[in-house]
Amino acid sequence: MSEHRLPERDRPWVMRTYAGHSDAKRSNELYRGNLAKGQTGLSVAFDLPTQTGYDPDHVLARGEVGKVGVSVAHKGDMHQLFDGIPLDEMNTSMTINATAAWLLGLYITVAEENGVERSALKGTTQNDIIKEYLSRGTYAFPPEPSMRLIADMVAFSVNEVPSWNPTNICSYHLQEAGATPVQEIAYALSTGIAVLDEVKARGQVADADFPKVFGRISFFVNAGIRLIEEIGKLRAMGRLWNEIGRERYGVTDEKMLRFRYGVQVNSLGLTEAQPENNIQRIVLEALAVTLSRDARARALQLPAWNEAMGLPRPWDQQWSLRIQQVLANETDLLEYPDVFEGSKVMDGLVEELIEGARAEMAVVEEHGGAVAAVPYMKARLVESHRERVARIESGEQKVVGQNSFTESEDSPLTAGADGGILTPDPEVERERVEALEAWKSERDEDAVKAALEELGRVAADNGQNIMPATIAAAKAGATTGEWAEVLREAFGAYRGPTGVSSAAPAADREQLEAIRARVDEVSEQIGHRIKILVGKPGLDGHSNGSEQIALRARDAGMEVIYQGIRLTPEEIAESALQEDVDVIGLSILSGSHLELVPEVVRRLRDEQVDAPVVAGGIIPPADAKRLRDAGVDGVYTPKDFDINKIMGEIVDLVAKRAGSRAAA
């Protein structure tokens, strides 16, 4: 056999579709359908209440139940979610972080109650809390106890669930938050070091088994549209991870030193404008993580073409699965050794990225490591994202269909009655609340109380592993909200940094001159500096957009009130009243805008706050009309990429409202 061909074709990667919505029954039907279409692993999307540790009846869960994933409140839901799916054969990935210990506990419970030994389970819990503080926002507890939960899961899994990946360091959301390739590499690997150091410090794994700990750490990365740079990034990450294992932890087993990663390719670059262009973007991004054999993904899930518009339908997800299947089965990319070996371009790019990542990792280390450096990293990501947005606004960075080649025929993909997206049944939330009440009425309350008391005792003792008590609570019938509430009482509350106040001023002042002049003009007209409240009602932690609005408003000369994520409508209205703001901007990307935005407007009117309200997010046109009918003065979606234009319209709203008051 020639050296330029493999002796036999490589096995393809695990093919997944990130899926789940509404309730366990509907999601189970979706999973079984996807598996029948040739999907080879499951990737479970949980709704925001499940991700952040709230039951469907909690005030913060309003409007969020079943929207961005499946609602799982107890072991009964988990049984239904995996009904008919053999857990001893399935490779299951669960995108869950703050409540990862709980969901793994439920998964183990369901397996064992179905006669499957925990040692036979294969899969992954994402379980990366640092990126939640930096980019995604579904944290529940402060950093230190959260790191303890991760370390406890790692130790427990290595000892009792040896084929499970207990943590999946997730650089995916770092790129979504604006990270450069160097930042994505540096912050992800720094997080891996923080996890490994915490596991070692807790001493629950024998020194002889520590290479197994290193070998079970996996990564979940992003692949953007810059094809060559993304290939170089993955090759650089692999080399640095190997270096960290050898030099910092003394790992010598080549199998344990492998850089094991799964991928969802970039969603940040998907556009609402000309959404059909997203298909070629997804294909190119999939190539970035499959072409290089020495840095090939071990699992891959692709977004659907319409994710900038709303929730994908089963057909849309099938299209993304078929992209993977065509790549693996019809092309020849699995037949060759690494096609980039010896490339001076690739070798030079990898060295450049490694050098930059080492330097940035050193800065993180100077700040005390990844946990202590969260405020630093958050501010740098906000700044990087601002630079990306500015490049698109100026046209320096071209996005086809959005800021260039914008002339277009109407897309037949969005011409249907559903607008090209799936809308969850609005009755799901009511159904889930009723089901929760029924579950509680039928369980053994004494057993649940005893299990939660034991969980609280273990949580208060830093020397104990949280997993046995968590599994016991799951088996007793405790709920997601009850488990999390016990830990909130033990660990305390936490509010992550926004990165806005500590971000440096904008470097390019010329782009801001016109809007700064308009802000100054209207501020003089109303007798004080324009004051804007940027609020995120509900549980949506996707704060990138709200941070950029707050940052641009600050750079344009407004006074900005931005308290971060996870606020109730009541809190936003009260803040608007107390701060005497001139305009309120609301950001929601989770699909709960029709429930939460009108509620904020109603409460503002009850408080007699006479200020215009604008809303931004993934909002279909029909919903935008309903929001305007409910009193919203402006609606912005992903197609509105020019933030200076948005700022100008907001300033005009303030001037118009002030003029109306003066006329009255």
Secondary structure, DSSP 4 states (H G I P E B T S, - for coil): --TTS-SSPPPPPEEE-EE--B-HHHHHHHHHHHHHTT--SEEEEBPHHHHHT--TTSGGGTTTTTSSSB---SHHHHHHHTTT--TTT-EEEEE-STTHHHHHHHHHHHHHHTT--GGG-EEEE----HHIIIII----S-HHHHHHHHHHHHHHHHHH-TTEE--EEE-HHHHHTT--HHHHHHHHHHHHHHHHHHHHHHT-S-GGGHHHHHHH-EEEE---S-HHHHHHHHHHHHHHHHHHHHHHH----HHHH---EEEE--STT--SSSTTHHHHHHHHHHHHTTS-GGG--SEEE---TTTTTSBPPHHHHHHHHHHHHHHHHTSSGGGSS-TTTT-HHHHHHHHHHHHHHHHHHHHHHHTTSTTTTHHHHHHHHHHHHHHHHHHHHHTSS--BTTTBS---PPPGGG-STTTTSB---TTHHHHHHHHHHHHHHHS-HHHHHHHHHHHHHHHH-TTS-SHHHHHHHHHHT--HHHHHHHHHHHH-------SSTTSPPPS--GGGHHHHHHHHHHHHHHTS--EEEEE-BSS----HHHHHHHHHHHHTT-EEEE--S-B-HHHHHHHHHHHT-SEEEEEE-SS-HHHHHHHHHHHHHHTT----EEEEES--HHHHHHHHHTT-SEEE-TT---HHHHHHHHHHHHHHHHHHHHH-
